[in-house]
Amino acid sequence: MTRRDALIRVIDALHAEIAALKANDVRALERATADKLAGIDAIAATGTGPAGPDLRELADEANRLNETCRIYVNLMAANTRRRLQTLTGNSFAGAQPVLRNSYA
């Protein structure tokens, strides 16, 4: 597999990850993540070397998509934290300093 093919595989997997995150489909997310990691391993297996403009463009696209995935995951984590805090009646849990069991 060429580096270009592997980058395209990673990009396709990132699109699948985003779709799975939007749909809250855990199985699809697991598949997409496994495909993405396999693509990254394939890129690593090709070794390092200079990347032409076409590979740089593909790598930039993969980075943008990965950043989009990261944002979705962070938003989901924040929503979960907020829901848990609301359910437990502790809406300021993340903002309070922890001073229990401190000694002077």
N, CA, C and O atoms as a GROMACS GRO file, in nm:
protein
  416
    1MET      N    1   0.085  -0.117   0.000
    1MET     CA    2   0.000   0.000   0.000
    1MET      C    3   0.090   0.124   0.000
    1MET      O    4   0.188   0.131   0.075
    2THR      N    5   0.058   0.220  -0.083
    2THR     CA    6   0.137   0.343  -0.090
    2THR      C    7   0.095   0.437   0.023
    2THR      O    8  -0.011   0.419   0.084
    3ARG      N    9   0.177   0.537   0.050
    3ARG     CA   10   0.143   0.636   0.153
    3ARG      C   11   0.014   0.709   0.116
    3ARG      O   12  -0.068   0.740   0.202
    4ARG      N   13  -0.001   0.736  -0.012
    4ARG     CA   14  -0.123   0.804  -0.059
    4ARG      C   15  -0.246   0.719  -0.030
    4ARG      O   16  -0.346   0.770   0.022
    5ASP      N   17  -0.240   0.591  -0.064
    5ASP     CA   18  -0.353   0.500  -0.037
    5ASP      C   19  -0.383   0.492   0.113
    5ASP      O   20  -0.499   0.492   0.154
    6ALA      N   21  -0.277   0.486   0.193
    6ALA     CA   22  -0.296   0.476   0.338
    6ALA      C   23  -0.358   0.605   0.393
    6ALA      O   24  -0.443   0.599   0.481
    7LEU      N   25  -0.315   0.720   0.342
    7LEU     CA   26  -0.375   0.847   0.386
    7LEU      C   27  -0.522   0.855   0.348
    7LEU      O   28  -0.604   0.904   0.426
    8ILE      N   29  -0.554   0.809   0.230
    8ILE     CA   30  -0.695   0.809   0.188
    8ILE      C   31  -0.776   0.716   0.277
    8ILE      O   32  -0.891   0.745   0.310
    9ARG      N   33  -0.717   0.604   0.316
    9ARG     CA   34  -0.784   0.512   0.408
    9ARG      C   35  -0.809   0.580   0.543
    9ARG      O   36  -0.917   0.565   0.601
   10VAL      N   37  -0.711   0.653   0.592
   10VAL     CA   38  -0.728   0.725   0.719
   10VAL      C   39  -0.837   0.831   0.706
   10VAL      O   40  -0.920   0.844   0.796
   11ILE      N   41  -0.838   0.904   0.597
   11ILE     CA   42  -0.940   1.007   0.575
   11ILE      C   43  -1.080   0.944   0.571
   11ILE      O   44  -1.173   0.997   0.632
   12ASP      N   45  -1.094   0.834   0.500
   12ASP     CA   46  -1.224   0.765   0.495
   12ASP      C   47  -1.266   0.719   0.635
   12ASP      O   48  -1.383   0.729   0.672
   13ALA      N   49  -1.170   0.668   0.711
   13ALA     CA   50  -1.201   0.623   0.847
   13ALA      C   51  -1.241   0.739   0.936
   13ALA      O   52  -1.330   0.725   1.020
   14LEU      N   53  -1.177   0.853   0.920
   14LEU     CA   54  -1.213   0.972   0.998
   14LEU      C   55  -1.353   1.020   0.964
   14LEU      O   56  -1.428   1.061   1.053
   15HIS      N   57  -1.390   1.016   0.837
   15HIS     CA   58  -1.529   1.049   0.800
   15HIS      C   59  -1.626   0.952   0.867
   15HIS      O   60  -1.731   0.993   0.916
   16ALA      N   61  -1.590   0.824   0.869
   16ALA     CA   62  -1.676   0.724   0.934
   16ALA      C   63  -1.683   0.748   1.086
   16ALA      O   64  -1.788   0.729   1.146
   17GLU      N   65  -1.571   0.788   1.147
   17GLU     CA   66  -1.572   0.820   1.290
   17GLU      C   67  -1.666   0.936   1.320
   17GLU      O   68  -1.744   0.930   1.415
   18ILE      N   69  -1.660   1.040   1.240
   18ILE     CA   70  -1.746   1.156   1.260
   18ILE      C   71  -1.892   1.116   1.247
   18ILE      O   72  -1.975   1.156   1.329
   19ALA      N   73  -1.925   1.037   1.146
   19ALA     CA   74  -2.063   0.991   1.128
   19ALA      C   75  -2.108   0.906   1.248
   19ALA      O   76  -2.221   0.919   1.294
   20ALA      N   77  -2.019   0.820   1.297
   20ALA     CA   78  -2.054   0.736   1.412
   20ALA      C   79  -2.073   0.820   1.538
   20ALA      O   80  -2.163   0.793   1.617
   21LEU      N   81  -1.989   0.920   1.556
   21LEU     CA   82  -2.005   1.008   1.672
   21LEU      C   83  -2.136   1.084   1.665
   21LEU      O   84  -2.206   1.097   1.766
   22LYS      N   85  -2.171   1.133   1.548
   22LYS     CA   86  -2.297   1.206   1.531
   22LYS      C   87  -2.417   1.115   1.560
   22LYS      O   88  -2.517   1.160   1.615
   23ALA      N   89  -2.406   0.988   1.521
   23ALA     CA   90  -2.516   0.893   1.537
   23ALA      C   91  -2.512   0.820   1.672
   23ALA      O   92  -2.602   0.742   1.703
   24ASN      N   93  -2.409   0.846   1.752
   24ASN     CA   94  -2.389   0.772   1.878
   24ASN      C   95  -2.387   0.622   1.856
   24ASN      O   96  -2.441   0.546   1.936
   25ASP      N   97  -2.324   0.580   1.748
   25ASP     CA   98  -2.314   0.438   1.712
   25ASP      C   99  -2.178   0.385   1.757
   25ASP      O  100  -2.077   0.405   1.689
   26VAL      N  101  -2.176   0.317   1.871
   26VAL     CA  102  -2.050   0.272   1.930
   26VAL      C  103  -1.981   0.167   1.843
   26VAL      O  104  -1.860   0.172   1.826
   27ARG      N  105  -2.056   0.075   1.789
   27ARG     CA  106  -1.995  -0.030   1.705
   27ARG      C  107  -1.930   0.030   1.580
   27ARG      O  108  -1.819  -0.007   1.542
   28ALA      N  109  -2.001   0.123   1.517
   28ALA     CA  110  -1.944   0.189   1.399
   28ALA      C  111  -1.821   0.271   1.436
   28ALA      O  112  -1.726   0.278   1.359
   29LEU      N  113  -1.824   0.332   1.553
   29LEU     CA  114  -1.708   0.408   1.600
   29LEU      C  115  -1.589   0.316   1.623
   29LEU      O  116  -1.476   0.351   1.587
   30GLU      N  117  -1.613   0.199   1.682
   30GLU     CA  118  -1.504   0.103   1.703
   30GLU      C  119  -1.444   0.057   1.570
   30GLU      O  120  -1.322   0.046   1.557
   31ARG      N  121  -1.530   0.029   1.474
   31ARG     CA  122  -1.481  -0.014   1.341
   31ARG      C  123  -1.400   0.096   1.275
   31ARG      O  124  -1.292   0.072   1.222
   32ALA      N  125  -1.454   0.217   1.278
   32ALA     CA  126  -1.387   0.330   1.213
   32ALA      C  127  -1.252   0.358   1.280
   32ALA      O  128  -1.153   0.386   1.212
   33THR      N  129  -1.249   0.349   1.410
   33THR     CA  130  -1.123   0.374   1.483
   33THR      C  131  -1.021   0.266   1.450
   33THR      O  132  -0.904   0.297   1.430
   34ALA      N  133  -1.064   0.141   1.443
   34ALA     CA  134  -0.972   0.033   1.406
   34ALA      C  135  -0.919   0.054   1.263
   34ALA      O  136  -0.801   0.033   1.238
   35ASP      N  137  -1.006   0.095   1.172
   35ASP     CA  138  -0.963   0.122   1.034
   35ASP      C  139  -0.864   0.237   1.030
   35ASP      O  140  -0.765   0.233   0.957
   36LYS      N  141  -0.891   0.341   1.109
   36LYS     CA  142  -0.802   0.457   1.114
   36LYS      C  143  -0.664   0.415   1.165
   36LYS      O  144  -0.562   0.453   1.108
   37LEU      N  145  -0.661   0.338   1.273
   37LEU     CA  146  -0.533   0.295   1.330
   37LEU      C  147  -0.457   0.204   1.233
   37LEU      O  148  -0.335   0.211   1.225
   38ALA      N  149  -0.530   0.119   1.160
   38ALA     CA  150  -0.465   0.035   1.059
   38ALA      C  151  -0.404   0.121   0.948
   38ALA      O  152  -0.295   0.092   0.900
   39GLY      N  153  -0.476   0.225   0.909
   39GLY     CA  154  -0.423   0.316   0.808
   39GLY      C  155  -0.300   0.390   0.856
   39GLY      O  156  -0.205   0.410   0.781
   40ILE      N  157  -0.302   0.431   0.983
   40ILE     CA  158  -0.186   0.499   1.040
   40ILE      C  159  -0.067   0.404   1.046
   40ILE      O  160   0.046   0.444   1.017
   41ASP      N  161  -0.092   0.279   1.083
   41ASP     CA  162   0.016   0.179   1.084
   41ASP      C  163   0.072   0.158   0.944
   41ASP      O  164   0.192   0.141   0.926
   42ALA      N  165  -0.016   0.159   0.844
   42ALA     CA  166   0.028   0.142   0.705
   42ALA      C  167   0.114   0.260   0.661
   42ALA      O  168   0.212   0.242   0.588
   43ILE      N  169   0.078   0.380   0.705
   43ILE     CA  170   0.160   0.497   0.672
   43ILE      C  171   0.297   0.483   0.737
   43ILE      O  172   0.400   0.508   0.673
   44ALA      N  173   0.299   0.443   0.862
   44ALA     CA  174   0.426   0.426   0.934
   44ALA      C  175   0.513   0.319   0.869
   44ALA      O  176   0.636   0.331   0.867
   45ALA      N  177   0.450   0.215   0.816
   45ALA     CA  178   0.525   0.106   0.753
   45ALA      C  179   0.594   0.149   0.624
   45ALA      O  180   0.692   0.088   0.582
   46THR      N  181   0.544   0.254   0.563
   46THR     CA  182   0.607   0.302   0.439
   46THR      C  183   0.734   0.381   0.466
   46THR      O  184   0.808   0.415   0.375
   47GLY      N  185   0.758   0.410   0.594
   47GLY     CA  186   0.879   0.482   0.631
   47GLY      C  187   0.860   0.632   0.619
   47GLY      O  188   0.754   0.681   0.582
   48THR      N  189   0.967   0.702   0.651
   48THR     CA  190   0.962   0.847   0.643
   48THR      C  191   1.034   0.891   0.518
   48THR      O  192   1.125   0.824   0.468
   49GLY      N  193   0.995   1.000   0.470
   49GLY     CA  194   1.056   1.055   0.350
   49GLY      C  195   0.986   1.183   0.314
   49GLY      O  196   0.883   1.217   0.372
   50PRO      N  197   1.039   1.254   0.219
   50PRO     CA  198   0.974   1.380   0.182
   50PRO      C  199   0.835   1.356   0.124
   50PRO      O  200   0.812   1.262   0.048
   51ALA      N  201   0.744   1.442   0.164
   51ALA     CA  202   0.607   1.433   0.114
   51ALA      C  203   0.586   1.542   0.010
   51ALA      O  204   0.617   1.659   0.034
   52GLY      N  205   0.534   1.503  -0.103
   52GLY     CA  206   0.503   1.600  -0.207
   52GLY      C  207   0.379   1.679  -0.172
   52GLY      O  208   0.316   1.653  -0.070
   53PRO      N  209   0.345   1.775  -0.255
   53PRO     CA  210   0.228   1.860  -0.226
   53PRO      C  211   0.097   1.781  -0.215
   53PRO      O  212   0.011   1.816  -0.134
   54ASP      N  213   0.082   1.676  -0.296
   54ASP     CA  214  -0.042   1.598  -0.290
   54ASP      C  215  -0.053   1.523  -0.157
   54ASP      O  216  -0.161   1.516  -0.099
   55LEU      N  217   0.057   1.466  -0.109
   55LEU     CA  218   0.055   1.398   0.020
   55LEU      C  219   0.035   1.498   0.134
   55LEU      O  220  -0.034   1.468   0.232
   56ARG      N  221   0.096   1.615   0.122
   56ARG     CA  222   0.081   1.717   0.225
   56ARG      C  223  -0.065   1.760   0.236
   56ARG      O  224  -0.117   1.780   0.346
   57GLU      N  225  -0.132   1.775   0.120
   57GLU     CA  226  -0.274   1.811   0.120
   57GLU      C  227  -0.358   1.705   0.188
   57GLU      O  228  -0.446   1.736   0.268
   58LEU      N  229  -0.331   1.578   0.156
   58LEU     CA  230  -0.405   1.469   0.220
   58LEU      C  231  -0.379   1.465   0.370
   58LEU      O  232  -0.471   1.444   0.449
   59ALA      N  233  -0.254   1.485   0.410
   59ALA     CA  234  -0.220   1.486   0.552
   59ALA      C  235  -0.290   1.602   0.624
   59ALA      O  236  -0.338   1.585   0.736
   60ASP      N  237  -0.296   1.717   0.561
   60ASP     CA  238  -0.366   1.832   0.619
   60ASP      C  239  -0.515   1.804   0.636
   60ASP      O  240  -0.575   1.840   0.737
   61GLU      N  241  -0.573   1.739   0.536
   61GLU     CA  242  -0.715   1.702   0.544
   61GLU      C  243  -0.737   1.603   0.659
   61GLU      O  244  -0.834   1.616   0.734
   62ALA      N  245  -0.650   1.506   0.672
   62ALA     CA  246  -0.660   1.409   0.782
   62ALA      C  247  -0.648   1.480   0.916
   62ALA      O  248  -0.722   1.448   1.010
   63ASN      N  249  -0.558   1.576   0.927
   63ASN     CA  250  -0.543   1.652   1.052
   63ASN      C  251  -0.669   1.731   1.083
   63ASN      O  252  -0.712   1.735   1.199
   64ARG      N  253  -0.730   1.794   0.983
   64ARG     CA  254  -0.853   1.871   1.005
   64ARG      C  255  -0.966   1.779   1.052
   64ARG      O  256  -1.040   1.812   1.146
   65LEU      N  257  -0.979   1.665   0.988
   65LEU     CA  258  -1.084   1.570   1.028
   65LEU      C  259  -1.059   1.516   1.168
   65LEU      O  260  -1.153   1.499   1.246
   66ASN      N  261  -0.934   1.488   1.200
   66ASN     CA  262  -0.902   1.439   1.334
   66ASN      C  263  -0.936   1.545   1.438
   66ASN      O  264  -0.985   1.512   1.546
   67GLU      N  265  -0.910   1.670   1.407
   67GLU     CA  266  -0.944   1.779   1.499
   67GLU      C  267  -1.096   1.787   1.517
   67GLU      O  268  -1.144   1.813   1.628
   68THR      N  269  -1.171   1.766   1.410
   68THR     CA  270  -1.318   1.764   1.420
   68THR      C  271  -1.363   1.652   1.511
   68THR      O  272  -1.452   1.672   1.594
   69CYS      N  273  -1.303   1.534   1.498
   69CYS     CA  274  -1.336   1.422   1.586
   69CYS      C  275  -1.306   1.458   1.731
   69CYS      O  276  -1.387   1.430   1.820
   70ARG      N  277  -1.192   1.519   1.756
   70ARG     CA  278  -1.153   1.557   1.891
   70ARG      C  279  -1.255   1.654   1.951
   70ARG      O  280  -1.290   1.642   2.069
   71ILE      N  281  -1.301   1.749   1.872
   71ILE     CA  282  -1.400   1.846   1.920
   71ILE      C  283  -1.530   1.776   1.956
   71ILE      O  284  -1.588   1.804   2.061
   72TYR      N  285  -1.577   1.684   1.870
   72TYR     CA  286  -1.699   1.608   1.901
   72TYR      C  287  -1.684   1.532   2.032
   72TYR      O  288  -1.775   1.534   2.115
   73VAL      N  289  -1.572   1.465   2.051
   73VAL     CA  290  -1.551   1.386   2.172
   73VAL      C  291  -1.549   1.478   2.294
   73VAL      O  292  -1.609   1.445   2.397
   74ASN      N  293  -1.481   1.591   2.285
   74ASN     CA  294  -1.476   1.684   2.398
   74ASN      C  295  -1.614   1.739   2.431
   74ASN      O  296  -1.648   1.755   2.548
   75LEU      N  297  -1.694   1.769   2.329
   75LEU     CA  298  -1.830   1.817   2.354
   75LEU      C  299  -1.916   1.709   2.420
   75LEU      O  300  -1.994   1.738   2.511
   76MET      N  301  -1.902   1.586   2.374
   76MET     CA  302  -1.977   1.477   2.435
   76MET      C  303  -1.936   1.458   2.581
   76MET      O  304  -2.021   1.435   2.667
   77ALA      N  305  -1.806   1.467   2.609
   77ALA     CA  306  -1.758   1.452   2.747
   77ALA      C  307  -1.810   1.564   2.834
   77ALA      O  308  -1.849   1.540   2.949
   78ALA      N  309  -1.812   1.687   2.783
   78ALA     CA  310  -1.863   1.800   2.860
   78ALA      C  311  -2.012   1.784   2.888
   78ALA      O  312  -2.059   1.814   2.998
   79ASN      N  313  -2.087   1.738   2.788
   79ASN     CA  314  -2.230   1.715   2.808
   79ASN      C  315  -2.255   1.608   2.913
   79ASN      O  316  -2.344   1.622   2.997
   80THR      N  317  -2.177   1.501   2.909
   80THR     CA  318  -2.191   1.393   3.007
   80THR      C  319  -2.159   1.444   3.147
   80THR      O  320  -2.231   1.416   3.242
   81ARG      N  321  -2.050   1.520   3.160
   81ARG     CA  322  -2.012   1.576   3.290
   81ARG      C  323  -2.123   1.666   3.344
   81ARG      O  324  -2.158   1.657   3.462
   82ARG      N  325  -2.177   1.751   3.258
   82ARG     CA  326  -2.284   1.842   3.301
   82ARG      C  327  -2.407   1.763   3.344
   82ARG      O  328  -2.470   1.797   3.445
   83ARG      N  329  -2.443   1.659   3.271
   83ARG     CA  330  -2.560   1.577   3.309
   83ARG      C  331  -2.538   1.508   3.442
   83ARG      O  332  -2.627   1.505   3.526
   84LEU      N  333  -2.419   1.453   3.461
   84LEU     CA  334  -2.389   1.386   3.588
   84LEU      C  335  -2.392   1.484   3.705
   84LEU      O  336  -2.442   1.451   3.812
   85GLN      N  337  -2.339   1.601   3.683
   85GLN     CA  338  -2.341   1.702   3.789
   85GLN      C  339  -2.484   1.744   3.822
   85GLN      O  340  -2.517   1.764   3.938
   86THR      N  341  -2.568   1.756   3.721
   86THR     CA  342  -2.707   1.792   3.742
   86THR      C  343  -2.780   1.681   3.817
   86THR      O  344  -2.857   1.707   3.909
   87LEU      N  345  -2.755   1.558   3.778
   87LEU     CA  346  -2.822   1.444   3.842
   87LEU      C  347  -2.781   1.428   3.988
   87LEU      O  348  -2.862   1.384   4.070
   88THR      N  349  -2.657   1.461   4.021
   88THR     CA  350  -2.610   1.446   4.158
   88THR      C  351  -2.628   1.572   4.240
   88THR      O  352  -2.598   1.573   4.360
   89GLY      N  353  -2.678   1.679   4.178
   89GLY     CA  354  -2.699   1.804   4.248
   89GLY      C  355  -2.571   1.877   4.280
   89GLY      O  356  -2.567   1.964   4.367
   90ASN      N  357  -2.466   1.842   4.209
   90ASN     CA  358  -2.335   1.903   4.232
   90ASN      C  359  -2.291   1.975   4.106
   90ASN      O  360  -2.198   1.931   4.038
   91SER      N  361  -2.358   2.086   4.075
   91SER     CA  362  -2.333   2.153   3.948
   91SER      C  363  -2.202   2.229   3.942
   91SER      O  364  -2.163   2.276   3.835
   92PHE      N  365  -2.132   2.243   4.055
   92PHE     CA  366  -2.005   2.315   4.055
   92PHE      C  367  -1.888   2.223   4.088
   92PHE      O  368  -1.784   2.270   4.133
   93ALA      N  369  -1.904   2.093   4.066
   93ALA     CA  370  -1.803   1.996   4.107
   93ALA      C  371  -1.668   2.020   4.042
   93ALA      O  372  -1.565   1.999   4.106
   94GLY      N  373  -1.666   2.063   3.919
   94GLY     CA  374  -1.539   2.083   3.852
   94GLY      C  375  -1.471   2.214   3.888
   94GLY      O  376  -1.353   2.232   3.858
   95ALA      N  377  -1.542   2.308   3.951
   95ALA     CA  378  -1.488   2.440   3.976
   95ALA      C  379  -1.440   2.459   4.120
   95ALA      O  380  -1.372   2.558   4.148
   96GLN      N  381  -1.473   2.368   4.211
   96GLN     CA  382  -1.438   2.386   4.350
   96GLN      C  383  -1.298   2.334   4.379
   96GLN      O  384  -1.261   2.225   4.335
   97PRO      N  385  -1.220   2.412   4.452
   97PRO     CA  386  -1.088   2.362   4.492
   97PRO      C  387  -1.104   2.255   4.599
   97PRO      O  388  -1.196   2.261   4.680
   98VAL      N  389  -1.018   2.160   4.598
   98VAL     CA  390  -1.023   2.049   4.694
   98VAL      C  391  -0.930   2.081   4.809
   98VAL      O  392  -0.807   2.080   4.793
   99LEU      N  393  -0.988   2.110   4.927
   99LEU     CA  394  -0.908   2.144   5.043
   99LEU      C  395  -0.929   2.046   5.157
   99LEU      O  396  -0.879   2.067   5.267
  100ARG      N  397  -1.002   1.942   5.133
  100ARG     CA  398  -1.027   1.842   5.237
  100ARG      C  399  -0.898   1.772   5.275
  100ARG      O  400  -0.809   1.752   5.191
  101ASN      N  401  -0.888   1.736   5.400
  101ASN     CA  402  -0.773   1.661   5.453
  101ASN      C  403  -0.643   1.735   5.435
  101ASN      O  404  -0.538   1.672   5.422
  102SER      N  405  -0.647   1.868   5.434
  102SER     CA  406  -0.522   1.943   5.425
  102SER      C  407  -0.479   1.981   5.566
  102SER      O  408  -0.563   2.003   5.653
  103TYR      N  409  -0.353   1.988   5.587
  103TYR     CA  410  -0.299   2.018   5.719
  103TYR      C  411  -0.214   2.144   5.711
  103TYR      O  412  -0.145   2.168   5.612
  104ALA      N  413  -0.220   2.224   5.816
  104ALA     CA  414  -0.141   2.346   5.820
  104ALA      C  415  -0.008   2.322   5.887
  104ALA      O  416   0.073   2.415   5.899
   0.00000   0.00000   0.00000
